Amino acid sequence: MRRLSGRFRSSLIIGIQGIRARKLRTLLSMVSLFLGVLAVVVVQAGASIAERALLADLEIQQGYDGTRVMDMPMQQNATEVLTATVRGREDAVAMLGVSGIVGEPGVLPVNPGGAPLDQDWGPAMVCNDQGCEPAPGVKGQAVEVRLTALSGDVRKFRPYRTVSGQWLDFTRMPSMSPKLVLNQPAADAFEQYRVPAEMRVGGAAANVTPQFVGVVDDGDMQPRAYVRLDELTTWLPPSRMSDPNTGGEMRLLMTQGSPVEPVVSAKLKALGVEPYVQTIETRKEQEKQLTLMRLVFFSMAGLVLLIGVAGILNVGLATVGERVEEFALRRAVGTPRTLLAGIVLAETLLTGLLTAAAAIGASAAALKVVTMLVGDSQPILRDVQFPWEAGVAGIIAGIVAGVLGGFVPALRAAGIPIATVMRA
């Protein structure tokens, strides 16, 4: 072991001396290899950032991996069962969606059905036992949103990003004036239409005066507002949330193994309601797509890296050709062939590592500059950090390039006969 360690140390020292003695050739080798290693680093960094952005968007819309989601039709008895069961629970959050119209009373909203402002979902409809027909009235200064009532802080399951203001505070006493947190489409709608602060909800005893306290990014294109369930039920009891004219949404988010799931499921089945339960597995569902994306880009980066390897190989062969007498003399004084090969490999490996360090540094600096310039306008680049995976990929690429580019020159150096020094 000591002998091998000594040979390795000797190869490394002589390799460093060789790099210092031939600075121009080392620089040429690094230039030829730089683009290849940089391509690997950029591809790995881009793939990591794109993967995190994709998973972050899916987590906002669906939830963190491992979250248990129970969907069920909104019925009068089911809403009462759900709200009563999850009240005060930390491991489960109920989401009940109803229609809310904010603005002038007695007029139709500018976006019937809570449609995005740039889409037309048709006229507002009124349904009864005889069927459905267009709602009477004219459009006025009113905006319809999907009002989502929450029994607790849903951000433990869905990482909504705060754009401005603050999120709902579930630690204080409920207010008679419900506080609303808007998503970005709803905030844009209220920015475009200046409407009175009056909200009507189907089935509510009276119109309410809401307070807008914040804006979040929830990944939804439909105007949506979030409200505490206990503040909404002050005006709209759970038994009256089921509205045939607007439909409804009822969902339960839970941690795995929560005792709420079997209790709610049993109660709903007793009422004749069949819930649908699933586990969020975003990463597993996107794994094939992410793997294919990485394979394509790494193949392209690999071709660029091979061009760099060819360049360092040519420089290495030329260097060995110039040092034939030196290597033959070393052989004549007893230097083993393995040590000669190690000297050449040490030079190419050090060159590869230096190139990897330069490529990683350039990529990290470029990402920092791009983040500073456009980070505020591009959410994907906001507070992004240079992925450590990209640094590891760059180091591996430098080592592989050094080995591949120095293997043939190392064999040639080890095969130089001792008689060569006599001819010299």
Beta strands, then each sheet from edge to edge (+ up, - down):
strand 1: 68-71
strand 2: 92-103
strand 3: 125-128
strand 4: 131-134
strand 5: 142-150
strand 6: 161-165
strand 7: 179-183
strand 8: 199-201
strand 9: 211-217
strand 10: 224-228
strand 11: 249-254
strand 12: 276-279
sheet 1: 6+ 9- 7- 10+ 5+ 2- 11+ 1- 12+
sheet 2: 6+ 9- 7- 10+ 5+ 2- 8+
sheet 3: 3+ 4-
end
